[in-house]
Amino acid sequence: MQTVTETRKIELVKDNTGRNVQVQPFPFVLQTCKRAFTTRNVEFDNIKTLITGDVKPQPGDLVLCEVTRLRQHCRLEQPNGRRSRMFVGDKIIVCYGHRYAPDQFESIVPDTLSACHLVAGGGIASLMRHKSPKVKPATEIQPLGLIGNKDGHIINLRDYCTLNTNIQQVNTDIPILLVAGSSMNAGKTTTVASIIKGLTADGYNVAAAKVTGTGSGGDLWHFLDAGVKHGIDFTDAGYATTYLMSNEKLISVFHNMLAHLSTQGVDIIVVEVADGILQGETKRLLESQEVLNTTTAMIYTAGDSTSAIYGTNWLESLGYNVLAVSGVVSSNPLGTQEVEQSIATPILKKTEITAPGFGHALLDRLASDVNQSIISKEL
């Protein structure tokens, strides 16, 4: 790795807690460091310093790391979506963040700049605590320091929120369709993309938001490929992940993202909530009266018949207008039969959602009766 030839004296300072912190000029040519998707909104010209010593990383802090052992993640997703191969010794610029992913890892931001893990290909540095047997252990990385601006202040994603947070209210004239699921890989993103495709095929302008989860571009690219006019995720609100986020912040992120999208001249906003309905942040978000009051209707995705039945009943008990069940269970004929024998809420297949006329029928339904909890099979 090429280093900067100009050397300057390292500045020794104390932060506001009295801890010893070292601030030095950024020691590498920035263009030789691999930059992660999570950092895409950061103005890289502002990266001037590296901060080491007795510092305590915070979620969203940018950190320069060296790859020490490749394991589960061997590629780093770049801001443009390209998955760059990593090699031992590579310098990568990622963000600290907590992660909750039953199919991969549960991890937390460490208290020091000690060795930790790359727990998501989108660029999340974290300390792995649990892993699924389905995956290898997390790729190992060594933080070299927090990344700072010219004044030695640590750069955090919150400094680069791209949303207009001055908008006080969500435009309630625009229907908001929420998509939640029973678990990871229940079909949420596929369903959202299918809804976008069906609506855009019928001539509607669609906005989409992924309001919770772990920073990665895959879902956002899927929305864009389906034809969404405006697509954003929580990293645009200034957060690398949403695991262990307070209720107040969760609701604020949800509100700010929807308020922003409601000014973009779209006909409908489709919102994906990550993970399953029993995951802590997802459950608390769905139980929020503000989220319920903002949501026009919901499509629920499930991996099997049992979760489809339980989830639909639970969501309806909260007051949500569940229009349909979709996701993985909709591709299983016997699973579909079990659901249809147990609840009145119909099942929608991907082919039905993307069929001509779906968008018209959906928006007509949302406009005519937002309080009805089932949707006709003709949709």
C-alpha positions in Angstrom: 0.0 0.0 0.0 1.4 3.3 -1.0 1.9 5.8 1.8 1.8 9.5 1.8 5.4 10.8 1.5 4.8 14.0 3.4 5.1 13.5 7.1 3.8 15.7 9.9 4.0 15.5 13.6 1.3 13.4 15.3 -0.9 15.5 17.5 -1.6 14.2 21.0 -4.9 15.5 22.4 -7.4 14.6 25.0 -11.1 14.1 24.2 -13.9 15.4 26.4 -13.6 12.4 28.7 -9.9 13.0 29.3 -8.7 10.0 27.3 -5.5 10.2 25.3 -6.2 10.4 21.5 -3.7 10.6 18.7 -4.6 12.5 15.5 -2.3 12.2 12.5 -2.6 12.9 8.8 -4.4 10.2 6.9 -1.4 7.9 6.2 -2.4 6.3 2.8 -3.3 7.5 -0.6 -7.0 7.5 -0.3 -7.6 6.1 -3.8 -5.8 2.9 -2.9 -8.2 2.1 -0.1 -11.3 0.2 -0.9 -14.4 2.1 0.0 -17.6 0.3 1.1 -21.2 0.9 0.1 -22.1 2.2 3.5 -19.8 5.2 3.0 -21.3 6.2 -0.3 -22.8 9.5 0.9 -19.6 10.6 2.6 -17.6 13.3 0.8 -14.2 11.7 0.6 -12.4 14.9 0.1 -13.2 15.6 3.8 -11.1 12.6 4.9 -7.9 14.2 6.2 -6.9 12.5 9.5 -6.7 9.2 11.3 -7.6 9.0 15.0 -6.1 6.4 17.2 -5.4 5.8 20.9 -7.9 5.5 23.7 -11.0 6.0 21.5 -14.4 4.3 21.8 -16.0 3.6 18.4 -19.6 4.5 17.9 -22.1 3.1 15.4 -21.7 5.0 12.1 -18.1 6.0 12.7 -15.9 5.6 9.6 -12.9 3.3 10.3 -9.9 2.4 8.3 -9.2 -1.4 8.6 -6.7 -3.9 7.3 -8.0 -7.3 6.1 -6.2 -10.0 8.1 -8.1 -13.2 7.3 -10.7 -13.8 4.6 -13.6 -16.0 5.7 -17.3 -15.5 5.1 -17.1 -12.2 3.1 -14.4 -12.2 0.5 -15.8 -9.2 -1.4 -16.5 -5.7 -0.4 -19.5 -4.0 -2.0 -18.5 -0.6 -3.3 -20.7 2.5 -3.5 -21.5 1.7 -7.1 -22.6 -1.8 -6.3 -19.5 -3.6 -7.7 -18.4 -6.3 -5.3 -14.6 -5.9 -5.1 -12.5 -8.9 -4.3 -10.5 -8.4 -1.1 -7.0 -9.7 -0.3 -5.2 -10.0 3.0 -3.5 -6.7 3.6 -6.1 -4.6 1.8 -7.0 -1.4 3.4 -10.7 -0.9 3.5 -12.9 2.0 4.6 -16.1 0.8 6.4 -18.4 1.8 9.2 -18.9 0.5 12.7 -22.3 -0.9 13.3 -24.2 -3.5 15.3 -25.7 -6.4 13.2 -28.6 -8.8 13.8 -28.9 -11.5 11.1 -30.1 -15.0 12.1 -28.9 -16.5 8.9 -25.4 -14.9 9.3 -24.1 -13.0 12.4 -25.1 -11.2 15.5 -22.5 -8.6 16.4 -21.9 -5.4 18.3 -19.6 -2.4 18.0 -16.5 -3.0 20.2 -15.4 -0.6 22.9 -11.9 -0.2 21.4 -9.9 -0.3 18.2 -9.1 -4.0 18.8 -9.4 -6.6 16.1 -12.9 -7.3 15.0 -14.9 -8.6 12.0 -16.4 -7.6 8.7 -19.9 -8.8 9.3 -21.5 -7.5 6.1 -20.2 -7.2 2.6 -21.7 -3.7 2.5 -19.1 -2.5 4.9 -19.9 -3.1 8.6 -17.1 -3.5 11.2 -18.3 -5.2 14.3 -17.4 -7.8 16.9 -19.1 -11.1 16.1 -20.9 -12.8 19.0 -23.0 -15.4 17.3 -23.0 -17.0 13.9 -25.4 -19.2 11.9 -24.1 -22.8 11.1 -25.0 -21.9 7.5 -22.0 -19.6 7.1 -18.3 -19.5 7.8 -16.9 -17.4 10.6 -16.7 -13.7 9.8 -13.8 -12.2 7.9 -11.2 -10.8 10.3 -10.1 -7.2 10.2 -7.7 -5.0 12.2 -8.9 -1.4 12.7 -6.1 1.1 12.1 -7.9 4.1 13.3 -11.1 6.1 13.1 -11.3 8.5 10.1 -11.5 12.2 10.7 -11.8 15.5 9.0 -9.2 18.3 8.8 -10.0 19.3 12.4 -9.5 15.8 13.7 -13.2 15.3 14.3 -14.4 11.7 13.8 -16.5 11.4 10.6 -19.8 9.6 11.2 -22.6 8.8 8.8 -24.9 11.0 10.7 -22.9 13.9 9.3 -24.0 12.9 5.8 -27.8 12.4 6.0 -29.1 13.1 2.5 -32.8 13.5 3.5 -34.6 16.8 3.9 -35.3 16.5 7.6 -37.1 19.9 7.8 -40.2 18.3 6.4 -42.5 18.0 9.5 -45.3 15.8 8.1 -45.7 12.9 5.8 -48.1 13.7 2.9 -51.1 11.5 3.8 -52.6 11.9 0.3 -49.9 9.4 -0.9 -50.7 5.7 0.0 -48.0 4.0 2.0 -47.8 0.2 1.6 -45.7 -1.6 4.2 -44.0 -4.9 3.5 -42.9 -7.0 6.5 -42.0 -10.6 6.9 -41.8 -13.6 9.1 -37.9 -13.8 9.0 -34.9 -13.1 6.9 -35.3 -14.7 3.4 -39.1 -14.8 3.6 -39.3 -12.9 0.3 -39.7 -9.3 1.5 -37.4 -7.7 -1.0 -38.6 -9.8 -3.9 -42.1 -8.9 -3.1 -41.3 -5.2 -2.8 -39.5 -5.3 -6.2 -42.5 -7.2 -7.7 -44.9 -4.6 -6.4 -42.7 -1.8 -7.9 -42.6 -3.7 -11.2 -46.4 -4.2 -11.3 -47.0 -0.5 -10.4 -44.5 1.0 -12.9 -45.8 -1.3 -15.6 -49.2 0.3 -15.2 -47.6 3.8 -15.4 -47.3 4.8 -11.8 -44.3 6.6 -10.2 -43.2 4.6 -7.2 -40.9 5.5 -4.3 -39.4 2.8 -2.1 -37.6 2.8 1.2 -35.9 0.1 3.3 -36.2 1.6 6.8 -34.3 -1.0 8.9 -31.6 -3.5 8.5 -27.8 -3.7 7.8 -26.1 -1.4 5.3 -25.8 -3.1 1.9 -26.9 -2.2 -1.6 -28.5 -5.4 -2.7 -32.1 -4.5 -1.8 -31.7 -0.9 -3.1 -30.3 -2.1 -6.4 -33.3 -4.6 -6.6 -35.7 -1.7 -6.2 -33.9 0.4 -8.8 -33.8 -2.5 -11.3 -37.6 -2.9 -10.9 -38.1 0.7 -11.9 -38.5 2.7 -8.7 -38.4 6.4 -9.3 -36.9 7.2 -5.9 -35.2 4.5 -3.7 -33.5 5.1 -0.4 -32.5 3.2 2.7 -31.5 4.0 6.3 -28.0 4.8 5.3 -29.4 7.9 3.5 -30.8 8.8 7.0 -27.2 8.6 8.4 -27.2 5.1 9.9 -25.0 2.1 9.0 -27.4 -0.3 10.7 -30.5 -0.2 12.9 -29.9 -3.0 15.3 -30.0 -1.8 19.0 -31.4 1.5 17.9 -33.6 3.3 20.4 -37.4 3.5 19.8 -37.1 7.3 19.4 -34.4 6.9 16.7 -36.3 4.2 14.9 -39.5 6.3 14.6 -37.4 9.3 13.6 -35.7 7.4 10.8 -39.1 6.0 9.6 -40.7 9.4 9.7 -37.9 11.3 8.0 -37.6 8.8 5.2 -41.3 8.8 4.4 -41.6 12.6 4.8 -38.8 13.0 2.3 -40.2 10.6 -0.2 -43.7 12.1 0.0 -42.3 15.3 -1.5 -40.8 13.5 -4.6 -43.9 13.6 -6.8 -44.8 9.9 -6.6 -48.1 8.0 -6.6 -47.3 5.5 -3.8 -44.5 4.7 -1.3 -43.6 1.1 -0.7 -41.7 0.4 2.5 -39.7 -2.6 3.5 -39.1 -3.5 7.1 -36.1 -5.8 7.6 -35.8 -9.2 9.4 -38.8 -10.9 10.9 -41.7 -9.5 12.9 -40.4 -10.9 16.2 -36.9 -9.3 15.8 -36.6 -6.6 18.4 -36.4 -3.4 16.4 -38.9 -4.7 13.8 -41.4 -5.7 16.5 -41.1 -2.3 18.3 -41.5 -0.4 15.0 -44.6 -2.3 14.0 -46.1 -1.8 17.5 -45.6 1.9 17.2 -48.9 3.8 16.9 -47.2 6.4 14.7 -46.2 3.7 12.2 -49.6 2.2 12.3 -51.3 5.6 11.7 -48.9 6.4 8.8 -49.4 3.0 7.1 -52.3 2.7 4.6 -52.0 -1.1 4.2 -49.6 -4.0 4.4 -48.5 -7.1 2.5 -47.0 -9.7 4.7 -44.4 -12.2 3.5 -43.8 -15.6 5.1 -41.6 -18.6 4.7 -44.2 -21.2 5.5 -47.8 -21.6 6.4 -47.5 -21.5 10.2 -45.6 -18.2 10.1 -48.0 -16.8 7.5 -51.0 -17.6 9.7 -49.4 -16.4 13.0 -48.0 -13.2 11.4 -51.2 -12.2 9.7 -53.2 -12.6 12.9 -50.7 -10.7 15.0 -50.5 -7.8 12.5 -54.2 -7.6 12.3 -54.5 -7.6 16.1 -52.3 -4.5 16.0 -54.7 -2.8 13.6 -52.9 -3.2 10.3 -54.9 -3.6 7.1 -53.2 -6.8 5.8 -54.1 -6.9 2.1 -52.4 -10.2 1.3 -49.8 -12.8 2.1 -46.9 -13.3 -0.3 -43.3 -14.3 -0.2 -41.8 -17.8 -0.2 -45.0 -19.5 1.0 -46.8 -18.3 -2.1 -44.7 -20.5 -4.3 -45.6 -23.7 -2.3 -48.9 -25.1 -3.4 -49.4 -27.2 -0.2 -48.3 -24.3 2.0 -50.7 -22.0 0.2 -53.5 -24.5 0.7 -52.8 -24.6 4.4 -52.9 -20.8 4.7 -56.1 -20.5 2.7 -57.8 -23.1 4.9 -56.9 -21.1 8.1 -57.3 -17.4 7.3 -59.3 -15.2 5.0 -56.4 -13.1 3.8 -55.5 -14.2 0.3 -52.1 -15.3 -1.0 -50.5 -13.4 -3.9 -47.9 -15.0 -6.1 -45.1 -13.0 -7.7 -46.6 -13.6 -11.2 -49.9 -12.1 -10.0 -48.2 -9.0 -8.6 -46.3 -8.3 -11.8 -49.2 -9.0 -14.1 -50.7 -6.2 -16.1 -53.5 -4.4 -14.2 -52.1 -5.1 -10.7 -51.0 -1.6 -10.1 -54.4 -0.1 -11.1 -56.2 -2.6 -8.9 -53.9 -2.0 -5.9 -54.2 1.8 -6.0 -57.9 1.7 -6.6 -58.2 -0.6 -3.6 -56.1 1.6 -1.4 -58.0 4.7 -2.5 -61.5 3.1 -2.0 -61.2 1.4 1.3 -58.0 1.6 3.4 -59.6 0.1 6.4 -60.6 -3.3 4.8 -58.3 -6.0 5.9 -58.5 -8.4 2.9 -58.0 -7.9 -0.8 -59.9 -9.7 -3.5 -58.2 -12.5 -5.4 -58.9 -10.6 -8.6 -56.0 -8.3 -7.7 
